[in-house]
């Protein structure tokens, strides 16, 4: 019986002679998408720009770090929910949030 260790985010710890296995080998969530079909076909295709904007707004509203978009577990969960999702880096998230800020600032200046 394996015991999962949350202290080491990169690998699971096992009782069996200290053997270490990569997380993906033991994690059934990563192995099979929610709507698993051949190469993600059959999954609802999402608008990547709308999805990116939603995540950027969540970063602002919840005061999340820009690196949130690079968190491994977040990416795994999103990939599980929809394997067609395309990921971006924190620098892109910074640029997107600045665009949101500039747009809202412009709206306030017009009032």
C-alpha positions in Angstrom: 0.0 0.0 0.0 1.4 3.4 -1.0 1.3 6.5 1.1 1.2 9.7 -0.8 3.5 12.5 0.4 2.4 16.1 -0.1 5.7 17.4 1.1 7.5 16.5 -2.1 5.4 17.8 -5.0 7.6 16.2 -7.7 7.3 12.5 -6.7 5.2 10.2 -4.6 6.9 8.5 -1.6 6.2 4.8 -1.2 6.5 2.5 1.8 7.9 -0.2 -0.4 11.7 -0.1 0.1 11.8 3.6 -0.5 11.0 3.2 -4.2 10.3 6.5 -5.9 8.0 6.7 -8.9 7.0 9.7 -10.9 3.7 11.2 -10.0 2.1 10.6 -13.5 2.7 6.8 -13.1 0.6 6.6 -9.9 -2.0 9.3 -10.7 -5.0 8.0 -12.6 -6.2 11.5 -13.2 -3.3 12.4 -15.4 -3.4 9.1 -17.3 -6.9 9.5 -18.6 -8.8 12.7 -19.5 -12.3 13.2 -18.2 -13.8 12.8 -21.7 -11.2 10.5 -23.0 -11.3 9.7 -26.7 -8.6 9.4 -29.3 -6.4 12.5 -29.0 -9.0 14.6 -27.4 -11.6 14.3 -30.2 -15.1 14.5 -28.9 -14.1 17.0 -26.3 -15.8 20.4 -26.5 -13.4 22.8 -28.3 -12.9 25.9 -26.2 -12.0 29.4 -27.3 -8.5 29.8 -26.0 -8.6 33.6 -25.8 -11.8 33.5 -23.7 -10.3 30.9 -21.4 -7.1 32.9 -21.0 -9.1 36.0 -20.2 -11.1 34.1 -17.6 -7.9 32.9 -15.9 -6.4 36.4 -16.0 -9.5 37.9 -14.4 -9.3 35.2 -11.7 -5.7 36.1 -11.1 -6.6 39.7 -10.4 -9.8 39.0 -8.4 -8.2 36.4 -6.1 -4.8 38.0 -5.9 -3.1 34.9 -7.3 0.6 35.0 -8.4 1.2 35.2 -12.1 3.0 31.9 -11.9 -0.4 30.3 -11.1 -0.7 29.5 -14.8 2.5 27.4 -14.5 1.6 25.4 -11.4 1.9 21.8 -12.3 -1.2 20.6 -10.4 -3.3 23.4 -11.9 -2.2 22.4 -15.4 -2.9 18.7 -14.7 -6.4 19.5 -13.5 -7.2 21.7 -16.5 -5.7 19.2 -18.9 -7.9 16.5 -17.2 -11.0 18.6 -17.6 -10.3 19.4 -21.3 -7.2 17.9 -23.1 -7.5 20.6 -25.9 -6.4 23.4 -23.5 -3.3 25.3 -24.6 -1.1 26.6 -21.8 0.8 29.9 -21.6 3.6 31.2 -19.4 3.5 33.7 -16.5 5.0 36.4 -18.7 1.9 36.1 -21.0 -0.3 36.3 -17.9 1.4 39.5 -16.9 0.9 41.1 -20.3 -2.7 40.0 -20.3 -3.4 41.5 -16.9 -1.7 44.8 -17.9 -4.0 44.9 -20.9 -7.0 44.5 -18.7 -5.7 47.2 -16.3 -5.1 49.6 -19.2 -8.5 49.0 -20.6 -10.3 49.6 -17.3 -8.2 52.6 -16.6 -9.2 54.0 -20.0 -12.8 53.4 -19.2 -12.5 55.3 -16.0 -10.8 58.3 -17.7 -13.7 58.6 -20.1 -16.3 59.0 -17.3 
